[in-house]
Structures are given as C-alpha cells and as structure tokens.
Amino acid sequence: MKKRLTTILLSFCAIVSIKAQSDIWRSDSLQEVVVTGTGTQHLLKNAPVQTEVITQKMLRQYGGKSLEDILAGLTASFAFNEGDMGSQMQLNGLGNSYILILIDGKRIHGDVGGENDLGLIDPHNIEKIEIVKGAQSALYGSDAMAGVVNIITKKHTEKGVFVDNSTRYGSHNDLRQHNSLVLTFGNFSSQTNFQMQRNDGWQNTAEEYAEAMVLTDSKNKTVNKFKNWQIAERLTYKPIKSLELYAEGSYYKKNILRPQNGTHPSCDVYTYDLRYNNASASLGWKWYPGGKRDYITLNVDWNKHAYYYDYTAKHYDYVLLQGEEYGDQNGEWFSVAMLPGQSKLQSDQQRVMGQLKGIFYLPYENTLNAGAEYRYDYLKAPDRTETGTASDQTAALYVQDEFNGVKWLNITAGLRLVDNRGFGFRLTPKISAMLSVGDFRFRLGWSQGFKTPTVKELHYRYLHVMGSSTFFNIGNTNLDPQISNYYSANIEYRGRNFTASVTGYLNKLDNMIALVNVSPGEIPAGITTAYLGDGSTNVQARMYKNMDDARTCGLDFTLSYKVMKGLTLNAAYSYLDTKAHLYDEKTERMNTVVIDGTAHHKWNASAMYSHTFSPSYALGISLSTRGSSTRYYQNNGNGKAYQIWRINTTHDLGKQDKMLAYRVEAGVDNIFNFVDRTMRPYHLGNNTSGTTVYGTFSIKFNYGKRVKKHILSTKQKISNEED
C-alpha cells in the first residue's frame, strides 16, 4: 500500500509538471528575496548561487515540530541521527562540523567539531530557511565546506504591541511552547521570545548488545526523556533614519534524563544525566552612509556552550593530578567516587567573534561585498585536555565582487585570506557564473574550502561507549588543515506555474579528519593510558588523524507545480555517492570505504492545499512523504531503508486583519507506523517511534494593526470633511 501511494504521488508530480510549462501563473516565489549565496539581496530566480528556500507558507502548512523535522521533511539532501548530544546531521554526505548554521546571518554556537543542539532554534519563530550547498569558505569561513543553512527569523515592524502564543501537544507527552512579546514605540523596539520543549522519550526495542551478550530487557531508551527552555531578548534603536543599533542576548538550559539499567549493573553506563547551559550576548549596528543601498555592519558576539554530568548513581571517575611532583603533562590519575546529587563540568566552550562588513553598489553594475573577522575560541575541560584548557584564534579578510555588465550574465568572484594562530595564512577563492535565457538559469561554480582542526580535534580526549565496545578518543596536535574543492553545475527553470532544478556536484576533500584505531604505542607522550584499563576492560584507543582524501558527488532534483490556486505539488530527490580512505590497522593499508551515514537515495514529496472559505476561516492541508535507502556504516551494521508519510491540517479562525487571530493545527506523523526494531546500538536507519498525533493552538494579539487601521480611518474622515 505504501509503495502504491508513493508511486501514485511521484507519478502525478511528474505528469502535472510536464503539463505545467504551458499554463499561466504568477508565483509569489518568483519574487522571493534571498541573501545567503552571495551575502547580498537577489530575487530567488536571479540568485547567482543556486539557493534552496523553505518558505513561510511551506513551514506553516507542514507543521514541523523542530528544525530537524523541517529539514528532513522538506528537503532531500539532509539526514539526521538525533541523540543525547545533539543532532548528527549530514548534508550531501558530510557531517556536522562541515555544515555552517546561521541565524539571521550569524553563526550558531554549539559543540565545536561535534553535534549541534538544534533545539536552540525555535521553529515557531522561523520566517524562512535558505540553503546553499557546497564549500562557502570564501564568504563564511572554515565551517562551511558542505554548505550553509541560514535561518531567517520573523520580524515585527509595525508600531504598537504584538503578542504571540503557541502551544503544541503530542504523543509521548511531547509539549512545545512558544511565546513572544514585541513592543515598538517611536524609534525603539523590544522583542522577547520564550520557548520550552519537553518529551518523555520512547523505547523501540528492549534488545541491546552489550558486554558481549544480547540483553532482552534493557531499560535504555531509543530517545531519552528531555526538557529545555530558552529566553531571548533583542533591543533595537534608530537614532537617525540611516542608523540602527541593537543589543541582544539569550539563555538556554537543557536536561536529558537517562534511565539506569538496574537489571544488568555491569552494563549500566547511565549513572548520570546530562545538563547543558548556553548563553549569548551581542552588540552591533547597521549604517547606511549614503542613506540608500550601501551599508556597513559591525557585530561583536559572545557565546557560551557548557555541559555537565548530573550524577544519579555512584560513579567512579578518573581525575588527573598535575603539579611539580607529577610533572606538567605526565600527571597521576586517581579514581574518585562521584555520588548521586553531585555535578561535574565536562566541557565549557566559549567564543568571541567580531565582524565588520560592507556592501557597496559601484558603477558599471558591480556589487562589492568586503569584510574583516576575528574569532577567539576557548575550551575549558579539566579532565579532558592536557592542561585543562585550550584555545584558538583566527583572523580573516574577505572580498567578493558581483559583475552584471550585461543583463544576461552574472560573474561572482571572491577571495578570503585566513590567518590562524596554529596554521598560518591561507587563501580560499571562489568563482561562479550564471547565464539567464528567458525563464532558464544556467549556473557553474567552483569554490575552495579551508578548515583548520577544531580545538576538540587537537586537544580533547574522552570515553565513548558503543554497544559492546568502549573507545578512548584522543585529540592530535599534529593534524593538518583540511582543504576541499567544490564543483557544481545547475540548470533551473522558473516558469509561470512550474519550477524545476537539477544540480550536479563534486566535492573533493584532502586531509579529511577522522577517528582511526591506534595501538597504545601510537599514543603521543604526555597522554595517559589509564583509560585503557588493566586488561580486564576492553578499551580501544582511537585518535583523530588526517585521511588521505575523500570525495562526495551526486545529483539533486527539485520540482514544484501549482495545479491551481491554493494547490501546489512539490517533489525532491537526491542521489549521493561517497568514497573515503580509511586506515586498517590490521592490514596496515588504506581501504576505500563509504562515508558513514551515507544513503545513495533520498526523496520527499508533498501536496499542499489552502483555501479561504470566509473572512473568518481558512483551511490548509498538507500530505507529505519522505524516505531513504539503506544508510551505510563501517561499524555496527547498516541503517534500514524507510519511508514515512505525514498529514497536517491548519485552521485559521477570526479575521486576520483584526487585532486577534487564532489558529488550530492537527496532524498525524508516520501514518503507516514505521519503526526500526533493530537492537541497540544497530538501529541506525531512523529512530522514529511509530505513528504519533499532535495538536497546536496559537493566538496572536496585534495592537499595531488596530492602531494602523485607526490612523487610516481618521485620515479618511479628515479627507471626507475637507471635501
């Protein structure tokens, strides 16, 4: 049944897409403005760098509960393995540390070199999402070798008071709360946002392979119980028309509650819960020196990401004592008992970043984007680094020019000069060209990526338990920077009611960094081998090393067709092939392998319908599906293929131009109840719990609209009296 429905929907998309080329339609998407690809504003159809957009309309009708849910359901290039430490995200075969996530053009801060906690991003506060794939180091720096995801948040510019509340409740006691308060008077504006999320977690199987045995009554969950909340404030002030000043900050806290496996104490690795404390603060301004299009921005940001162990049972931990009697590096390790109720800092990552940027519209159709950046990373990890702390500094200058000397041709070229404290100077170039022929766009691009090892890859060390194996992961100060070359070709058609895009790409990486098994003799001097045990515990040492090379290549297809007013069909497909060289310690040879987590085929499709029946009621319905072929892994087997269907309905109540407006939303996710029952830790395809239901109630109070309407009404009365 599922296969039939998939075939019918995809076939229908293809048939109506062919027919669409002769129809007439004026699409709002043709007027969509994007900024991520070049850092400057362009209509989507004229963006020099191919950009994928998830619009506000798609977000509203899909009804995703999180950013992971949205990206997995509305694009075909992303894959996720959500875990306690955050989202193990992939974009076209490359993982978290190669993907740059921005919020309004500013970097999100999380686990440097690890998983990003996307719970920091409130899905209800997203206006749209822009996705640019491939190396973008020339414009955005070293984190953007796989691509950039730019979250554009909602802005409220009307004077007066705006209050927004949304409450979503679903299966597994899943509660999502959003509140915002915006005050705008004169040249001053304050926007306060609060979000809260919680879920009781679930268990797909009680089978688990641990300690060389199969447990059939494990208490460990597939997704653990969690709760988090965040409060954020943004203040803006315009002393003059051409200058805007802002200050903003946020605080975020997350607790992950993990059950103990009391039946098998020897396999009990959950003797502590996890706690995350994040904070941020920033200041900046945006100035239009000529009062028109040219502008200069300055931003200074501070971010903190810290996580702790909150012990729930007695736990023996190693503590490294250092000093003159032990030597600065070769200290002595002692076993210390941690008791229930105690907490211990594991990692505190802080970042200070300053950015000066200018956009200048020059004669002869040149647009210049130039800037300077400084970044300081600081890591405090008392038990996980050689001296307890580590740091890194990077400075950069960049320049990019867009040339539109002829109407049908755009040439964009950029160059970035990086100076890293540990790795010196490096230039990273990029160049792209776009040819416009009627409703067709032809794009070619080449860009180079440059990524220095993260502070964690250089200095961090920690235990990682996976199934029956325990790994001692070690940083390596002898790592070299990673370099990539990204080539892409795109053909895009944007007609009156039909859009189609095909992109082919090749991303070649040199010196790719990965964890490789090593023998105790290969561990650098000064790093203790105490974690390797006394022979009674099977612990394998792994160290970050530069691989010989790796490459990803593939094809991305997207289609969209507006059948009639209110009904749109969308489909996307991504083919991916990856290869990397992995060192085999036993044979002492480099083997060619598939990058972990790769699936050759991913797809999604949706039918979205909306209709306004009266000034007081509008209906929206979205039927969507997403799927993936087998995901490949070097250890613990492959992840199962899957296909998941979802339906979401929205009901807008009350006149939307009035002061009060309401929305009710209800849906069913995973309609056909797909669940991967593979024993832990081999459940690597998808961790969905099966069919879930949810409902959302939202209310908006907008006094600004009433004020605006009153002003217009007053002006009309005065005009009538004068007549």
JOQUIHU-V223923 format. One record per backbone hydrogen bond with DSSP energy under -1.0 kcal/mol. NH is the residue of the N-H (numbers start at 1). CO is the residue of the C=O. If there is no record, write none. Layout:
nh=NH co=CO
nh=NH co=CO
This chain:
nh=5 co=1
nh=6 co=2
nh=7 co=3
nh=8 co=4
nh=9 co=5
nh=10 co=6
nh=11 co=7
nh=12 co=8
nh=13 co=9
nh=14 co=10
nh=15 co=11
nh=16 co=12
nh=17 co=13
nh=18 co=14
nh=19 co=15
nh=20 co=16
nh=22 co=19
nh=23 co=20
nh=31 co=28
nh=32 co=29
nh=34 co=42
nh=39 co=35
nh=42 co=34
nh=44 co=32
nh=46 co=43
nh=47 co=44
nh=52 co=131
nh=54 co=129
nh=59 co=55
nh=60 co=56
nh=61 co=57
nh=62 co=58
nh=63 co=59
nh=70 co=66
nh=71 co=67
nh=72 co=68
nh=73 co=69
nh=74 co=70
nh=75 co=71
nh=79 co=90
nh=83 co=86
nh=86 co=83
nh=87 co=116
nh=88 co=81
nh=89 co=87
nh=90 co=79
nh=91 co=94
nh=92 co=77
nh=94 co=91
nh=98 co=95
nh=99 co=96
nh=100 co=147
nh=102 co=149
nh=103 co=106
nh=104 co=151
nh=106 co=103
nh=108 co=101
nh=114 co=111
nh=118 co=116
nh=120 co=117
nh=121 co=118
nh=125 co=122
nh=126 co=123
nh=127 co=152
nh=128 co=152
nh=129 co=54
nh=130 co=150
nh=131 co=52
nh=132 co=148
nh=134 co=146
nh=136 co=144
nh=140 co=136
nh=141 co=137
nh=144 co=141
nh=146 co=98
nh=148 co=132
nh=149 co=100
nh=150 co=130
nh=151 co=102
nh=152 co=128
nh=154 co=125
nh=160 co=184
nh=162 co=182
nh=163 co=701
nh=164 co=180
nh=165 co=699
nh=166 co=178
nh=167 co=697
nh=168 co=176
nh=169 co=695
nh=170 co=174
nh=171 co=693
nh=174 co=170
nh=175 co=198
nh=176 co=168
nh=177 co=196
nh=178 co=166
nh=179 co=194
nh=180 co=164
nh=181 co=192
nh=182 co=162
nh=183 co=190
nh=184 co=160
nh=185 co=188
nh=188 co=185
nh=189 co=236
nh=190 co=183
nh=191 co=234
nh=192 co=181
nh=193 co=232
nh=194 co=179
nh=195 co=230
nh=196 co=177
nh=197 co=228
nh=198 co=175
nh=199 co=226
nh=200 co=172
nh=202 co=223
nh=208 co=215
nh=209 co=680
nh=210 co=213
nh=213 co=210
nh=215 co=208
nh=218 co=206
nh=222 co=202
nh=223 co=202
nh=226 co=199
nh=227 co=255
nh=228 co=197
nh=229 co=253
nh=230 co=195
nh=231 co=251
nh=232 co=193
nh=233 co=249
nh=234 co=191
nh=235 co=247
nh=236 co=189
nh=237 co=245
nh=238 co=187
nh=243 co=240
nh=244 co=286
nh=245 co=237
nh=246 co=284
nh=247 co=235
nh=248 co=282
nh=249 co=233
nh=250 co=280
nh=251 co=231
nh=252 co=278
nh=253 co=229
nh=254 co=276
nh=255 co=227
nh=256 co=274
nh=257 co=225
nh=262 co=260
nh=267 co=264
nh=268 co=265
nh=269 co=267
nh=271 co=269
nh=273 co=310
nh=274 co=256
nh=275 co=308
nh=276 co=254
nh=277 co=306
nh=278 co=252
nh=279 co=304
nh=280 co=250
nh=281 co=302
nh=282 co=248
nh=283 co=300
nh=284 co=246
nh=285 co=298
nh=286 co=244
nh=287 co=296
nh=288 co=242
nh=291 co=288
nh=295 co=359
nh=296 co=287
nh=297 co=357
nh=298 co=285
nh=299 co=355
nh=300 co=283
nh=301 co=353
nh=302 co=281
nh=303 co=351
nh=304 co=279
nh=305 co=349
nh=306 co=277
nh=307 co=347
nh=308 co=275
nh=309 co=344
nh=310 co=273
nh=311 co=342
nh=312 co=271
nh=313 co=271
nh=315 co=338
nh=317 co=336
nh=319 co=334
nh=321 co=332
nh=327 co=323
nh=331 co=329
nh=332 co=321
nh=334 co=319
nh=336 co=317
nh=338 co=315
nh=341 co=311
nh=342 co=339
nh=344 co=309
nh=346 co=307
nh=347 co=307
nh=348 co=380
nh=349 co=305
nh=350 co=378
nh=351 co=303
nh=352 co=376
nh=353 co=301
nh=354 co=374
nh=355 co=299
nh=356 co=372
nh=357 co=297
nh=358 co=370
nh=359 co=295
nh=360 co=368
nh=362 co=366
nh=366 co=362
nh=367 co=402
nh=368 co=360
nh=369 co=400
nh=370 co=358
nh=371 co=398
nh=372 co=356
nh=373 co=396
nh=374 co=354
nh=375 co=394
nh=376 co=352
nh=377 co=392
nh=378 co=350
nh=379 co=390
nh=380 co=348
nh=381 co=388
nh=384 co=381
nh=390 co=379
nh=392 co=377
nh=394 co=375
nh=395 co=419
nh=396 co=373
nh=397 co=417
nh=398 co=371
nh=399 co=415
nh=400 co=369
nh=401 co=413
nh=402 co=367
nh=403 co=411
nh=404 co=365
nh=409 co=406
nh=410 co=434
nh=411 co=403
nh=412 co=432
nh=413 co=401
nh=414 co=430
nh=415 co=399
nh=416 co=428
nh=417 co=397
nh=418 co=426
nh=419 co=395
nh=420 co=424
nh=421 co=393
nh=424 co=420
nh=426 co=418
nh=428 co=416
nh=430 co=414
nh=431 co=446
nh=432 co=412
nh=433 co=444
nh=434 co=410
nh=435 co=442
nh=436 co=408
nh=437 co=440
nh=440 co=437
nh=441 co=492
nh=442 co=435
nh=443 co=490
nh=444 co=433
nh=445 co=488
nh=446 co=431
nh=447 co=486
nh=448 co=429
nh=449 co=484
nh=451 co=482
nh=458 co=454
nh=459 co=455
nh=460 co=456
nh=461 co=384
nh=462 co=473
nh=464 co=471
nh=466 co=469
nh=469 co=466
nh=471 co=464
nh=472 co=540
nh=473 co=462
nh=474 co=542
nh=475 co=460
nh=476 co=457
nh=479 co=476
nh=482 co=451
nh=483 co=510
nh=484 co=449
nh=485 co=508
nh=486 co=447
nh=487 co=506
nh=488 co=445
nh=489 co=504
nh=490 co=443
nh=491 co=502
nh=492 co=441
nh=493 co=500
nh=494 co=439
nh=495 co=498
nh=499 co=560
nh=500 co=493
nh=501 co=558
nh=502 co=491
nh=503 co=556
nh=504 co=489
nh=505 co=554
nh=506 co=487
nh=507 co=552
nh=508 co=485
nh=509 co=550
nh=510 co=483
nh=511 co=548
nh=514 co=545
nh=516 co=543
nh=518 co=541
nh=522 co=519
nh=523 co=520
nh=527 co=524
nh=532 co=529
nh=533 co=530
nh=539 co=537
nh=540 co=470
nh=542 co=472
nh=543 co=516
nh=544 co=474
nh=545 co=514
nh=547 co=512
nh=550 co=509
nh=551 co=579
nh=552 co=507
nh=553 co=577
nh=554 co=505
nh=555 co=575
nh=556 co=503
nh=557 co=573
nh=558 co=501
nh=559 co=571
nh=560 co=499
nh=561 co=569
nh=562 co=497
nh=563 co=567
nh=564 co=567
nh=567 co=564
nh=568 co=608
nh=569 co=561
nh=570 co=606
nh=571 co=559
nh=572 co=604
nh=573 co=557
nh=574 co=602
nh=575 co=555
nh=576 co=600
nh=577 co=553
nh=579 co=551
nh=580 co=593
nh=581 co=549
nh=582 co=591
nh=584 co=589
nh=588 co=584
nh=589 co=584
nh=591 co=582
nh=593 co=580
nh=597 co=632
nh=598 co=595
nh=602 co=574
nh=603 co=627
nh=604 co=572
nh=605 co=625
nh=606 co=570
nh=607 co=623
nh=608 co=568
nh=609 co=621
nh=610 co=566
nh=611 co=619
nh=613 co=617
nh=614 co=617
nh=617 co=614
nh=618 co=652
nh=619 co=611
nh=620 co=650
nh=621 co=609
nh=622 co=648
nh=623 co=607
nh=624 co=646
nh=625 co=605
nh=626 co=644
nh=627 co=603
nh=628 co=642
nh=629 co=601
nh=631 co=639
nh=632 co=598
nh=639 co=631
nh=642 co=628
nh=644 co=626
nh=646 co=624
nh=647 co=668
nh=648 co=622
nh=649 co=666
nh=650 co=620
nh=651 co=664
nh=652 co=618
nh=653 co=662
nh=654 co=616
nh=658 co=655
nh=661 co=700
nh=662 co=653
nh=663 co=698
nh=664 co=651
nh=665 co=696
nh=666 co=649
nh=667 co=694
nh=668 co=647
nh=669 co=692
nh=670 co=645
nh=671 co=645
nh=673 co=670
nh=680 co=207
nh=682 co=679
nh=684 co=682
nh=692 co=669
nh=694 co=667
nh=695 co=169
nh=696 co=665
nh=697 co=167
nh=698 co=663
nh=699 co=165
nh=700 co=661
nh=701 co=163
nh=702 co=659
nh=703 co=161
nh=707 co=703
nh=708 co=704
nh=709 co=705
nh=710 co=706
nh=711 co=707
nh=712 co=708
nh=713 co=709
nh=714 co=710
nh=715 co=711
nh=716 co=712
nh=717 co=713
nh=718 co=714
nh=719 co=715
nh=720 co=716
nh=721 co=717
nh=722 co=718
nh=723 co=719
